Amino acid sequence: MVEEGKPRDECGVIGIYAPGKKDIARAVYFGLRGLQHRGQESAGIAVNTDGKIKYHKAAGLVQEVFNDEIIEGLRGNIAVGHVRYPAGGETQVVNAMPLVIYYKGGALALAHNGSLVNGRILREEIQNGGFFFQTTIDAETIAALIARNMRVRAMETAFRQDDAGDARGRAMEESILAALDTIKGAYALVMTTENKLIGARDPNGIRPLCLGETKDGFLLSSESCIFSLLEAKMVRDVEPGEMIVIENGAVRPHIFAKDRPRTGCSFEYVYLARPDSDIDKRNVYMARGACGRKLAKEAPVSADMVISVPDSGTVAAIGYAEEAGIPYGEGFIKNRYVGRSFIEPDQRTRELAVRLKLNVIANNVEGKRIIIVDDSIIRGTTSMKIVSMLREAGATEVHMRIASPPVTHRCFYGIDTPDEGQLVASVKNPKEISDMIGTDSLAFLSLAGMMEAIALGNQVCAACFDGKYPTELPESDLKWEEGS
């Protein structure tokens, strides 16, 4: 079912700055392959040579969108890339990123992960000023703000001929900073314009963004997991409320927002990020393992074997098994050529994807009492199918353990949780959910247990679990029929 409401984008972004190279599109391609788990609907790459931008983007997986001929045609020494999963079932190809816009004297390519909570208000304001939108993505709202700010600065400043390039460069950076001061919500942005690679992270640090260094230059990415692939070393996380400009072989930081509570997304650790990534100095694998161990302490049960819902539940399941002293085994074989069922655009497709993606190992579960560990329950329909498959394979008992608290609230910051009415934990208690999905027992990790396992103190957004949003939500209903 396509859910009503303002969709959010679960995406992956990458930017590479390598002034001595001309073939970095291939590196961006491999980086996007490493970020494919963050979005499987569309992919795109934009390359920049002396301010001139070429790009290619289309619907599909990274390897479907690009081939050698296309990659060879994208020559440049600065590049940005994007993989997108559009929430809410919206699949318009026009919304693929990076978004490329042209302004007097130059061009800008922009890739965005996250969601603006004041996006509709800003869009309507800009449209009232005579601007026409071609997409329904927040990235175009941000680009329109930058263009409007740039126009104002160009009108206010008479660029001398000998200073025109430098003045335009300063005006662009000021225009971006002014746009960042206007938008509210969650975002990780990578942009290229002139001879610069620019990255920015929202003031609360909800969406991740990190900086790496290569022998040829610098790298920005949603996750550090691709650094080893691209022979980069981690420099640091981009700070919340920070814009960094990479130009002339150096990184210039700009802090545009201070004194905001740091609240990185807990769902990155629970589900979205790859386990080999470090986010805000906390390794995702270690956090998920700790969630599993804490869950075993909070919700023990006698069983013969612990299994997982691969892959996002695997690390927590291993932690649960270690803590409980119960053997860990494989109950399912995953078809790794199938995408994540949670981010499939409609319910029927999600149900088919579960059967296609997972095949139960009957000989390993038959006649056994099984504990199955998963990262979360959203609607409950996927869990129902998985439990049914285990029953059909001969499991005598099925106990489900969830390595996160019940998801009871909608996310407005880029994770595709549906409206509360479709979140099963917001309308049913654990016993009712257990009866619905057909388990012998069901237990969730406590909120305190998850926070302790992530081990970042109170610097974590857990709004989807507790409804405590780290930013104001200025739109009364936050509904937008057009999309994000």
HUJO-V313437 format. One record per helix or strand of 2 or more residues. SS is the DSSP state (H for helix, E for strand). FROM is the first residue (numbers start at 1). TO is the last residue. If there is no record, write none. Layout:
ss=SS from=FROM to=TO
ss=SS from=FROM to=TO
This chain:
ss=E from=9 to=17
ss=H from=24 to=34
ss=H from=36 to=38
ss=E from=42 to=49
ss=E from=52 to=59
ss=H from=62 to=65
ss=H from=68 to=73
ss=E from=78 to=86
ss=H from=87 to=89
ss=H from=93 to=95
ss=E from=99 to=103
ss=E from=106 to=116
ss=H from=119 to=128
ss=H from=138 to=156
ss=H from=161 to=182
ss=E from=185 to=193
ss=E from=196 to=201
ss=E from=210 to=213
ss=E from=218 to=221
ss=H from=224 to=226
ss=E from=233 to=237
ss=E from=242 to=247
ss=E from=250 to=255
ss=E from=264 to=265
ss=H from=266 to=272
ss=E from=278 to=279
ss=E from=282 to=283
ss=H from=284 to=298
ss=E from=305 to=308
ss=H from=314 to=324
ss=E from=332 to=334
ss=H from=341 to=343
ss=H from=347 to=357
ss=E from=358 to=360
ss=H from=362 to=365
ss=E from=369 to=374
ss=H from=381 to=392
ss=E from=397 to=402
ss=H from=420 to=422
ss=H from=424 to=427
ss=H from=430 to=437
ss=E from=441 to=444
ss=H from=447 to=454
ss=E from=460 to=461
ss=H from=463 to=466
